[in-house]
Amino acid sequence: MSTNQDSISELKEEIEAELPDDLTVSRVTYEGPELVIYTGTPRKFAKRDGIVRQLAQKFRKRIAIRPAPGTQTKPADAEAQIRELIPEEAGITDLDFYPTTGEVVIEADKPGLVIGQRASTLREITQEVGWTPDVLRTPPMESSTVANVRNYLVKEREERREILERVGEQIHREPLEETDWVRVTTLGCCREVGRASFVLSTPETRILVDCGDKPGAEGDVPHLQVPEANPIADLDAVVLTHAHLDHSALLPLLFKYGYDGPVYMTAPTRDLIGLLQLDYLDVAAKEGRTPPYESEMVREELKHTITLDYGDVTDIAPDIKLTLHNAGHILGSAVAHFHIGDGLHNIVFSGDVHYSDTRLFNGAVNDFPRVETLVMESTYGRRGDYQTDQEDSERKLIDLITRTYENDGKVVIPAFAVGRSQELMLVLEEAMRTEKLPTMPIYLDGMIREATAIHTAYPEFLRDGLRQRILHEDENPFLADQFEQVDGGEEMREAIAGGEPCIILSTSGMVTGGPIMSWLELLGGDPENALIFVGYQAEGTLGRRIQGGNREIQLTDRRGETNRLTLRFTIESVSGFSGHADRNGLENFVQSMNPRPQEILCVHGDKSATDQLSSALYQKFNCRTYAPRNLETFRFA
Amino acid sequence: MSTNQDSISELKEEIEAELPDDLTVSRVTYEGPELVIYTGTPRKFAKRDGIVRQLAQKFRKRIAIRPAPGTQTKPADAEAQIRELIPEEAGITDLDFYPTTGEVVIEADKPGLVIGQRASTLREITQEVGWTPDVLRTPPMESSTVANVRNYLVKEREERREILERVGEQIHREPLEETDWVRVTTLGCCREVGRASFVLSTPETRILVDCGDKPGAEGDVPHLQVPEANPIADLDAVVLTHAHLDHSALLPLLFKYGYDGPVYMTAPTRDLIGLLQLDYLDVAAKEGRTPPYESEMVREELKHTITLDYGDVTDIAPDIKLTLHNAGHILGSAVAHFHIGDGLHNIVFSGDVHYSDTRLFNGAVNDFPRVETLVMESTYGRRGDYQTDQEDSERKLIDLITRTYENDGKVVIPAFAVGRSQELMLVLEEAMRTEKLPTMPIYLDGMIREATAIHTAYPEFLRDGLRQRILHEDENPFLADQFEQVDGGEEMREAIAGGEPCIILSTSGMVTGGPIMSWLELLGGDPENALIFVGYQAEGTLGRRIQGGNREIQLTDRRGETNRLTLRFTIESVSGFSGHADRNGLENFVQSMNPRPQEILCVHGDKSATDQLSSALYQKFNCRTYAPRNLETFRFA
């Protein structure tokens, strides 16, 4: 600790040496990976364009400049001045001052107008009032999740700052060990889909990557009890690639086990887990299972999140730098690149990837300065796992819906709330707008509408083009009239089931529970209706069994009674909408990497998928490939 | 604990139910893996031939019957009666009574005569005096090591019994976890020779197999700090395959780290580590290195040993049974077979093996009821690593010595004190006796004589035939006149160097220190002398460098000064005497296994050796093979 204080003093001196004499430094601290400089001359700092960039380059850190207490204009006066500086079209919806850190958080409909060209407006604000502005987007669709998460983080701002300072000390500690090896331990998702979780370790550091559940086998949790993961409380960091529950569901459990460190992810992932994990607890309770943790632990986790933008190279330990890149899979999904030691080794966890562009997202990034080891998803890794291209898939989907419509039937599409639902909404909205499909109601059941609203809060994570449309209310496809939230419970569902032809998008995506179960019961007996699968159905799920031809299913009905149900509606699968790269996409992801990895671990796929992908990649690219089992530890470097 | 007491009470009742009414049970306890039954009727027990075997079969345990306190004849009277019962030719050398356990330890020149046919004399003793006899062999060559170890264990007998009872409770605990996986972690000796060490783990249990140093790279110790091995204090058991320091040197360190559990090995291995580890500390001190532990830790280790005979199937944890088998490598060396779970998995650690018979030992056992996984040494695993057969080797050795003798030169042979030295002694003694070689002095320097004496204490571990010769003093080859101990230090060495032609067997075997260094200095400059390598020289050792052609070496001479020395004597290698199977032997070891393992980990060899052996075994036997790196964890079952 004293060493750390010494090095902080040294750092302060070094910073002062870099600055012109009229800029003062009152305090220097780390908040997580960020270097925070408090200054008695915040206005002068803001005037010196370029000085922060210069410091960032010199110290290879993200830098935040904050006013030392007592140097700013009083909030009441400052607020008036700030509102003066920002153009009215920016649409300020909220404005709060935080004296401890000298920050003013400005929430607005159009954050770009608050920031100004090359951040000129932000600098002007500081020059005028001495406060450091922090800008957030007001989502164009109201989202209770986004609001709740933001309110919670505001409430916990002080404790968060303490956590960040502690984490900052940890990251910038003097290392005790020489980093001369790198290991990866598989805690789950090997030769199976579900419970993604890995430990990445060096002599100095241990990182957990993902901590998911297994859909259709809720008892199968990651092997967190193995020595490589313990003590959980001493892990240096947790990194979450994306919000889907098979990657995130059990992350709050770590806090129950005493973990008290940072969780790195993108900002949309943070909001999405706020939605999905609380729902996970809800579903567990409804199904009579004891949830593995309480909602309090979700709040603990949120309090410990550190959000990263794609491309930011971030120190997360003395010997590890993390960079998240777009994975193309769902909102905020990331490929995680770890640079270890001083050039010792580079390892990439693909998370779930979609390699080509979709309507929602740009394709996954696979361009890294160096990668020796790739841990890669294999969902569609089998020899025959090719998907039809999206154009053909859309045509097939539209045909199926049209036929059902003409037969006076209703279409049910099970979909993950996050990802495939929004992709389908875009497809259906366009088809109706261009009259390829008759306009009819599209009911969103489960958390789909809320998830969609979260998408609109983060347009910068969406595909170029779509972003712009969302920001112009008239063109926001998600606000089209035909979308209607199912918010009236079973009564509303019965009314819909008895009504006109329509489309129903409903969770859960693998038919493992949730409102989709009601829809099976209400619509499954009628041959005029149709069930259309558009996403991957994992082994052990009811979705997989139905897809595989099972027509006799057991359902716990709305009155809690177990009934046998014979499905008589049309059952179809349309393959082009998956959020996962198909076999082609997986091969292309590796093929176009430059340099190529020396070894690839094929994970996150059934045994045949990981085996076949592993052997294909070995033959094609002549690198070492493995289809690991759970509970193995690989050593690299 | 209470559960354990409950199950002990139940066990006592079950035992009583098995016994005729006139046999009583006063107490039942576990001492390590052994079930100990105290009885108020020891004499009657001894009369019932077969009852102990019947209990052993029923409870699948080794069983010891001991008299309850107060049921035996007084020691003074008992001693007279015992001496009466045992034939005089048995040569009793010591006889001690231990009232707490009711045992009488009888040390004799001919233990077989104390035991009698099918243990008849032992039973007679108990019938007469009520004591349980325990028989030890008095070594035909005096060995201070054997004497010291025995005396120490006698002194610590009470504490040992407490340890054994504690271990017994641990082994027979109610398991907390279901054993549904098996893992092996490599802590050392992968792609290298030295620092053998593995963790074998299940959800319930963790076992350490071997814990050696690395000759020529003393700082490279096993990676004991990895999570899979920690906490060291909580390991369930340690198993030692044999006494060589590259397998045993750092075992006492475990006790420094808080380990307090059992160490399983054969009885000769226990005595040999008493010799080798203390010498290891000695050498470190002499070379100015800080030894990693103190001699007190060697004593701790000895106190915690549980010795097993070859072939004894022994419970060492609730879910693991261990059987040691002859490995043919050195005295007491073992192949360790682990049966895990109730038929879940079987894994064999070869330790170091010699597959064919040698003069000293029968060839390694490779016959197991089941083996799925084999962890196999690869010292001579390279494609070209074939050794000439022993007959040719012996002829070559004898020729070399004869030629040197005829040139009036002296022969220096670096050899491990344990193993190769005794093999050579047998070869040389026979060659001189049969006049294939002129009789000349054979000087034994370092610990060779003492190690030889330990061999004579355990003739049942030696090859059939040799055993008998040792037991008849006139034929004991190790007692031949020409063998002479170098016990006069440097003065004696100088006298020998200045004297008549002779042979010198000297440690260390890889020329990494010890008296061999003096011999290089005294004899290395003279071209008439010869240095003959007969064993494996590991990478990084001076032996390897000299063998590789290096003639200019640096030596710290006897006065502590560093000098350059040019070696001018003849340098030869004779390959047939290694204690290791050659490439042929390694392949045969696998080939003749029935059933063959499903996967083989090739370890304990340079990278090229493990790689080449791994790929050859894969091609020949179509099983999965690996050449692991250190710090990896494999999962089986």
Interface residues (C-beta under 8 A of the other chain):
Chain A: W181 R183 T185 S201 P203 Q225 V226 P227 E228 A229 N230 R629 N630 L631 E632 T633 F634 R635
Chain B: W181 R183 T185 S201 P203 Q225 V226 P227 E228 A229 N230 R629 N630 L631 E632 T633 F634 R635
